[in-house]
Amino acid sequence: MKEIIELRYNPISDEWVMVSAGRQKRPNIPHDSCPLCPEGIEKLGDYDLVSFENRYPALKKDPPQPENIVSNILKKAGSKGVCEVIVYTKEHNSSLSKMPLVQIEKLIEMWADRTKELAGYEFIKYIYIFENRGQEVGATLPHPHGQLYAFPFIPKRINTKIDGMKRYFQREKKCPICEIVKEEERFRERIVYENKYFIGIVPFYARFPYEVHIYPKRHVDMIIYLSNKEKKALADILKIITMKYDNLFDMEFPYMMMFFQAPVNSEDFSSLFHFHIEFDPPKRAKDKIKWMASVETGTWTFINPVLPEEAAKRLREAEPNSL
């Protein structure tokens, strides 16, 4: 059967949809062996941490040419891009919350290295780093790992963020995230954890009950521009936040972790875009899920059943184990 991997354009919402039928073949929580362990079917061998191109990608450097459709409105394009898997450690039963800080620091260096290299491809317009942890958010392998998608376009939600930041900047002549950091440090009731260089908050406008955003206190638009001290501080806050998550309900807490940075090979967004990380966990209680139902999915208008200030208090009190 011919491989179908392509982009299809939605003129109603002005966005591209990735179609990749081959992703149905992905391994799903294998019980006999883990493909990401050193001895697994990926044959990674003995490693510390590693990245490689996804076997079941939605984007490829050399995608097949999509079949032409004679239509003024139904448009296709080749799925030209890169999808990578980033394995955090060879330790199968580890996680960001359990890894030594030095391992997280090496992981941050790898994220920055992959971002820098992929930005060198002119056809790449946006580099998105993320982790799905737990079956509740669709993770198909329990081994600690994340992914990276290098898009040939700027995704819809990124454009929405850019438009919002741009409107605020044009009106106030200030970065909105820099201003949010100042206000949260002034009020202090939504701070979960902070160190010298980063702050972690349940945002005032949180969509998910235990949503946490991590902001650098210095205005920086991409992970590659963090200083060595900031990278160490980022490792610290990532470990603390994920430990607090695990301790909140005394379980391996599921989440979606998403890195947002400025587009590449495009206009200069350095003064406008503020690098940040979002955690969107699906839990609203230990045994209850915050489902993405019709209102959220259809309109992007969220209903949060937990007061952000109360969520921040609970997370602050979920003391992490000693580092």
Secondary structure, 3 states (H helix, E strand, C coil): CCCCEEEEEECCCCEEEEEEHHHHHCCCCCCCCCCCCCCCCCCCCCCCCEEEECCCCCCECCCCCCCCCCCCCCCEEECECEEEEEECCCCCCCCCCCCCHHHHHHHHHHHHHHHHHHCCCCCCCEEEEEEEECHHHCCCCCCCEEEEEEECCCCHHHHHHHHHHHHHHHHHCCCHHHHHHHHHHHHCCCEEEECCCEEEECCCCCCCCCCEEEEECCCCCCHHHCCHHHHHHHHHHHHHHHHHHHHHCCCCCCEEEEEECCCCCCCCCCCCCCCEEEEECCEEECCEECCCCHHHHHHCCCCCCCCHHHHHHHHHHCCCCCC
